[in-house]
Amino acid sequence: MVNKTELNILKLLASREDVNWTWYNLDRAMTSRKMEGVGNVARLVDNLCKAGLVYTVPSGNPSGMDYYRVSESGHLFLKSVKEEYQADLQ
């Protein structure tokens, strides 16, 4: 089951597929949007990966920060809940 914070992260990831999302980029974007979950991004995205909604892409950088992408299942999930691809700004 995906909670509201995870859903907002999924929508944020889907909103900009041209961005190489790392846990750090997500945390910064969430902070600027005043979204819940700041500081717990890695754990929350890991939950989305385990649910099959997000997958990781090795960055190949020495930093070791992998990129996150929304999977086909993730896009289908977003469509099924009839949510827009922009994160809520609560």
Sequence and secondary structure as in RCSB ss.txt:
>XXXX:A:sequence
MVNKTELNILKLLASREDVNWTWYNLDRAMTSRKMEGVGNVARLVDNLCKAGLVYTVPSGNPSGMDYYRVSESGH
LFLKSVKEEYQADLQ
>XXXX:A:secstr
   HHHHHHHHHHHH TTS B HHHHHHHHHHTT TTTT HHHHHHHHHHTTSEEEE   STT   EEEE HHHH
HHHHHTT  SS    
